């Protein structure tokens, strides 16, 4: 959580200074607990995780490296996307991280398809998870994907980060049901609701949801209530978020809440927080320096073929 927060602060600073970031910068500030609590229960290389734009903490907890994030934001040829796609669309498909799709809700069908493929291969004991926001629950893709997963009883965990706004549209203009978790009932899937500002609660809730899905309990939908503590992206000043919303319980900073919980339980010494932050900052600066020195793609020498073949499947830049 801390690494994700500090990484995104660095990316925001680089974005505002101009010229280095390829694409936009979208922060998960306030959603780190909800994101990381899901993926710490998944196994890198075995399970599937399809993140959304605010899932840097979940990406790190699942297995993506700090370096890969900066490489993609800088658009270098050594990054996972080889400088050929937007920074939020990065993925590691072979390791179970499909590249993010901007069309909201679409990843539910993608993950469901990947789960069905594994079942057809005779595999078992795996879980597929994806994250969406409250706005995506109003899309046709959400309905089609979740309906398929429910009918097939797929081991899917759907994390819905209810951050109160679909870009700038508040909850009351998005849905008329009492609570988003009520939608789970209509699809015949198990619904969970959690205070997503509370790390301990998030860990417990996702532990149960992942275990249920892995043991044959079918799709699990987890709705986390929180507030996005920033704009939709660095280009958005979030002026539509009222002071009363920021002062509400859902407006708490999950990292500060977690720090208090950890200190109260004696899980970490107070001095260790500062040591951890210093270590994170050192890693970030090292990755920025290394990624900054890497080459950008050259349209005259790189093979930009979009056709998959045995020769190209391992990411080799071969001449046509």
C-alpha positions in Angstrom: 0.0 0.0 0.0 2.7 2.4 1.0 4.8 1.6 -2.1 1.8 2.2 -4.4 1.0 5.5 -2.7 4.6 6.8 -3.0 5.0 5.5 -6.6 1.9 7.3 -7.7 3.0 10.5 -6.0 6.2 10.3 -8.0 4.3 9.6 -11.2 2.0 12.6 -10.5 5.0 14.8 -10.0 6.7 13.6 -13.2 3.4 14.1 -15.1 3.0 17.7 -13.8 6.6 18.5 -14.7 5.8 17.5 -18.3 7.5 15.6 -21.0 8.4 12.3 -19.4 5.2 10.4 -18.8 3.6 8.7 -21.8 -0.2 9.0 -21.3 -2.1 10.0 -18.2 -1.7 9.3 -14.6 -4.5 7.8 -12.5 -4.1 7.4 -8.8 -5.6 4.8 -6.5 -5.3 7.1 -3.5 -7.7 5.9 -0.9 -8.2 2.5 -2.6 -4.9 0.8 -1.7 -6.3 -1.3 1.2 -9.2 -2.7 -0.9 -6.9 -3.5 -3.8 -4.0 -5.0 -2.0 -6.3 -7.0 0.4 -7.6 -8.9 -2.6 -4.4 -9.9 -4.3 -2.5 -11.0 -1.2 -4.8 -14.0 -1.2 -4.0 -14.8 -4.9 -1.0 -16.8 -6.1 1.1 -15.2 -8.8 1.5 -17.6 -11.8 -1.4 -19.7 -10.7 -4.4 -17.4 -10.3 -5.6 -14.5 -12.5 -5.9 -10.9 -11.7 -7.3 -8.3 -14.1 -6.7 -4.8 -12.5 -8.3 -1.5 -13.2 -6.6 1.9 -13.3 -6.6 2.3 -9.5 -5.1 -1.0 -8.6 -1.3 -0.2 -8.4 -1.4 -1.6 -4.8 -3.1 -4.8 -6.0 -0.6 -5.1 -8.9 2.4 -4.9 -6.6 0.8 -7.4 -4.1 0.1 -9.8 -6.9 3.6 -9.7 -8.4 4.1 -6.8 -10.8 7.4 -5.1 -10.1 8.0 -1.4 -9.4 10.3 -1.3 -12.4 7.7 -2.6 -14.8 5.3 0.2 -13.8 7.8 3.0 -14.5 9.0 1.4 -17.7 5.4 1.4 -19.0 4.7 5.0 -17.8 7.9 6.0 -19.6 7.1 4.0 -22.7 10.4 2.2 -22.9 11.1 -0.8 -25.1 12.1 -2.9 -22.1 8.7 -2.6 -20.4 6.0 -5.3 -20.5 4.2 -3.5 -23.4 7.5 -2.6 -25.2 6.3 1.1 -25.4 3.4 0.2 -27.7 0.4 0.9 -25.5 -0.9 3.3 -22.8 0.6 2.9 -19.4 -2.6 1.7 -17.7 -3.1 -1.0 -20.3 0.0 -3.0 -19.3 -0.2 -6.6 -18.4 1.7 -9.9 -18.0 -0.7 -12.4 -19.6 1.6 -15.4 -19.2 1.7 -14.8 -15.5 -2.0 -14.2 -15.2 -2.3 -10.4 -15.5 -4.3 -9.6 -18.6 -3.7 -6.1 -20.0 -6.3 -3.7 -18.7 -9.3 -2.8 -20.9 -10.6 0.7 -20.8 -14.2 -0.3 -21.6 -15.7 -0.6 -18.2 -16.8 -4.0 -17.1 -15.2 -5.8 -20.1 -12.6 -7.5 -17.9 -15.3 -9.6 -16.2 -16.0 -11.5 -19.5 -12.2 -11.8 -20.2 -11.5 -13.3 -16.8 -14.5 -15.6 -17.1 -13.3 -16.8 -20.5 -9.8 -17.5 -19.1 -11.4 -19.4 -16.2 -13.5 -21.5 -18.6 -10.4 -22.2 -20.7 -8.6 -23.6 -17.7 -11.5 -25.7 -16.8 -11.6 -27.1 -20.3 -7.9 -28.0 -19.9 -8.8 -30.0 -16.8 -7.2 -27.7 -14.4 -8.6 -26.9 -10.9 -7.9 -25.0 -7.7 -7.4 -21.6 -9.3 -9.2 -18.3 -8.9 -9.7 -15.4 -11.2 -10.3 -11.9 -9.9 -10.9 -8.5 -11.4 -11.7 -5.0 -10.2 -14.2 -2.4 -11.3 -15.6 0.8 -10.0 -19.2 1.6 -9.1 -19.8 3.2 -12.5 -19.0 -0.1 -14.3 -21.9 -1.9 -12.6 -24.2 0.1 -14.8 -22.8 -1.3 -18.0 -24.0 -4.0 -20.3 -20.6 -5.7 -20.0 -21.0 -6.0 -16.3 -24.4 -7.8 -16.7 -23.2 -10.1 -19.4 -20.0 -11.1 -17.7 -21.4 -11.6 -14.3 -24.4 -13.5 -15.6 -22.1 -15.9 -17.5 -19.9 -16.4 -14.4 -22.9 -17.2 -12.3 -24.4 -19.7 -14.7 -21.1 -21.5 -15.1 -20.3 -21.2 -11.4 -16.9 -19.9 -12.2 -14.3 -19.2 -9.4 -14.5 -15.5 -10.0 -14.0 -12.8 -7.3 -15.3 -9.4 -8.5 -14.0 -6.4 -6.4 -16.3 -3.4 -6.8 -14.7 -0.3 -5.5 -17.6 2.0 -4.7 -15.6 5.2 -4.5 -18.9 7.3 -4.7 -18.3 8.8 -8.1 -18.3 7.4 -11.7 -15.8 10.1 -12.8 -18.0 13.0 -11.5 -21.4 11.3 -11.4 -22.4 10.6 -7.7 -24.0 7.4 -6.6 -27.5 8.8 -6.4 -27.4 9.5 -10.2 -26.0 6.0 -11.0 -28.3 3.4 -9.3 -31.6 3.3 -7.4 -31.0 0.2 -5.3 -30.2 0.6 -1.7 -26.7 -0.8 -2.0 -24.6 -2.1 -4.8 -24.1 -5.4 -3.0 -27.9 -6.0 -3.5 -27.2 -6.6 -7.2 -25.4 -9.8 -6.3 -28.7 -11.4 -5.3 -30.2 -10.9 -8.7 -27.3 -12.8 -10.4 -27.3 -15.6 -7.9 -23.8 -14.9 -6.7 -22.6 -14.4 -3.1 -22.3 -10.7 -2.1 -20.0 -9.2 0.5 -19.8 -5.6 1.7 -16.8 -4.1 3.5 -15.6 -0.8 4.8 -12.8 -0.4 2.3 -11.0 2.2 4.5 -10.3 -0.6 7.0 -7.4 -2.8 6.0 -8.1 -5.5 8.5 -11.7 -5.7 7.5 -10.7 -5.9 3.8 -8.2 -8.7 4.4 -10.8 -10.7 6.3 -13.5 -10.2 3.7 -11.3 -11.1 0.7 -9.9 -14.1 2.5 -13.4 -15.5 2.8 -14.4 -14.5 -0.7 -11.3 -16.1 -2.3 -11.6 -19.2 -0.2 -15.3 -19.6 -1.2 -14.5 -19.2 -4.9 -11.5 -21.6 -4.8 -13.6 -24.3 -3.0 -16.4 -24.3 -5.6 -18.7 -21.6 -4.1 -19.0 -19.8 -7.5 -18.6 -16.1 -8.1 -18.2 -13.7 -5.2 -18.9 -10.0 -5.5 -17.2 -7.8 -2.9 -18.4 -4.2 -2.6 -15.9 -1.9 -0.9 -17.2 1.5 0.3 -14.7 4.3 0.2 -14.0 7.7 -1.3 -11.6 8.4 -4.1 -9.2 10.8 -2.4 -8.2 12.5 -5.7 -9.5 13.4 -9.1 -10.4 10.9 -11.8 -6.8 11.5 -13.0 -4.1 14.1 -12.6 -6.0 16.2 -15.2 -9.1 16.4 -12.9 -9.2 18.7 -9.9 -12.1 16.8 -8.3 -14.0 20.0 -7.5 -17.2 18.1 -7.6 -16.3 16.2 -4.4 -17.8 18.1 -1.4 -16.1 18.9 1.8 -18.9 16.9 3.6 -18.0 13.8 1.5 -14.3 14.2 2.4 -15.2 14.4 6.1 -17.4 11.4 6.1 -16.3 7.9 7.3 -15.8 6.8 3.8 -13.4 9.7 3.3 -10.8 8.2 5.7 -7.3 7.6 4.3 -6.9 3.8 4.4 -3.1 4.0 4.9 -3.5 6.2 8.0 -6.2 3.9 9.3 -3.9 0.9 8.7 -1.0 2.6 10.3 -3.0 3.2 13.5 -4.3 -0.5 13.4 -0.8 -1.8 13.1 0.6 0.4 15.9 -2.3 -0.5 18.2 -1.8 -4.2 17.6 1.9 -4.0 18.0 2.5 -5.6 14.6 5.3 -3.0 13.7 7.5 -0.7 15.7 6.8 3.0 15.1 10.3 3.6 13.8 9.8 0.8 11.3 7.2 3.0 9.5 9.9 5.6 8.7 12.3 2.9 7.7 9.8 1.3 5.4 9.0 4.6 3.7 12.7 5.4 3.2 13.2 2.0 1.6 10.3 2.5 -0.7 11.5 5.9 -1.8 15.0 4.6 -2.4 13.6 1.8 -4.6 11.4 4.2 -6.5 14.2 6.6 -7.3 16.5 3.8 -8.4 13.7 2.5 -10.8 13.1 6.0 -12.1 16.8 6.4 -12.9 17.0 3.1 -14.6 13.8 3.4 -16.6 14.7 6.9 -17.7 17.9 5.6 -19.2 16.1 3.0 -21.4 15.4 3.5 -25.0 12.0 4.4 -26.5 10.6 2.4 -29.4 12.0 3.3 -32.8 9.3 3.1 -35.5 11.9 2.5 -38.2 13.6 -0.4 -36.6 11.1 -2.1 -34.3 8.8 -4.8 -35.7 5.3 -3.6 -35.0 3.5 -6.7 -36.2 0.2 -7.3 -34.4 0.0 -10.9 -35.6 0.8 -13.6 -33.1 3.0 -16.4 -34.1 5.3 -18.9 -32.3 8.3 -16.7 -33.2 6.7 -13.5 -31.8 4.9 -14.9 -28.8 7.9 -14.6 -26.5 8.2 -10.9 -27.3 11.1 -10.9 -29.7 11.5 -8.0 -32.0 12.0 -10.0 -35.2 12.2 -8.5 -38.7 9.3 -9.5 -41.0 
